Amino acid sequence: MELTNYVRKPFAVKAIEVTTDNIEEVAKYVGDLKEKDDGTPYILVDRRLVPNVFRVYPGFFMTKMGENIRCYSKKIFEEQFMPLDDTVQPWLDFLEGNK
């Protein structure tokens, strides 16, 4: 068996960091707003809407690409995503076949 190396194509998403100020609004997209015993708010995720996590806390990120919504811890989000700017856009256009 011979394996071939591949690079994952980049894609653009819209994202928002979940905060205590916006967690109620984000919950409308991903699940039910709950509160821990110490008063910390979190979202109990509806796995039919967002299959990749169980709970979302302030500091997490919610991404949207078309109709697909995902949530990531801050650490995972920062490992996998970077802000889209004028230096990245030409590469994204090239890989998507846009000129």
N, C-alpha and C positions, 0 to 999 in steps of 0.2 A: 504494500500500500504506500502510495506516495502522496504526502500532504502538500498543499499549495498555500503560500502566504497570502493573506488578504488584509486590506485595510477597510475599516468600516467607514462608509460615506458619512460625511457630516450632514446634518439637517438643522434647520432653524426651528425654534419653538418660541412661544411667548411664555414668560414666567413671572411669578410674583412670590416674594418671600412672605411666608405666613407670620403674622405678628399678633399680639394680643388685641390690637386695634381692628384687624381685618379678619380674624379667625372665624367670626360668625358668618361673614359673607362668603369666605372660602368653603365653609362647611356646606353651604347650599349646593356646591358642585361635587363634593366628595363623600359626604356622610353626615353623621349627627354630632352636634357639639355637646361635649361632656365636660366634666370637671373632676379632677383628682381630689382626694381627701384634703390636700393642702391648698386647694383653690386653683391650681394650675389648669387652664383650659386645654383641651385637646379635642381632636375630631376622631370619632370612631368611624373608620372608613367603611363605606359600602363596597364590598369586594366586586360587585357587579359593575361599579363605576370606575374604580381604581384598583386593579388587581395586584399591584406590586407592594403595597404596604398595609398594615393593620390599623395604625394610629398615626396621626399627624399632630405635631406640637409646634408652638411658635419657634421659628428658626428654620423650619422645613421650607421647601419650595414646591409650588404647584406649577406644572407646565401644561401647556395646551398646544396641540398641533392638529388643526382641523377639529374633529370631534373627539380626539384622543386626549384624555387628561391623565397625568401621572403625578405622583408626589415623591419627593426625594428628601432624605436628610441633607442638612447643609454640607456635610463632608462629601457625600456621594455626588450631590449637585455640583459642587465646585471641582470635583475630579473629572466630571463628564461634560460640563458645559462651560462656556466662556461667553462674555458679551459679544454680540454681533456688531462689528464696526466696519469702517471703510477698508481696513486692511484685510479682513476675513472675507468680506462679501465677494470679491473677484474669485477666490478659490471655491466658494460655495456655488457661484454661478457656473464656473467651469465644470465642477463635478456633477451638477444637475443638468449639464448640457445647454445652459443658457449662455448666450454671448452678448 
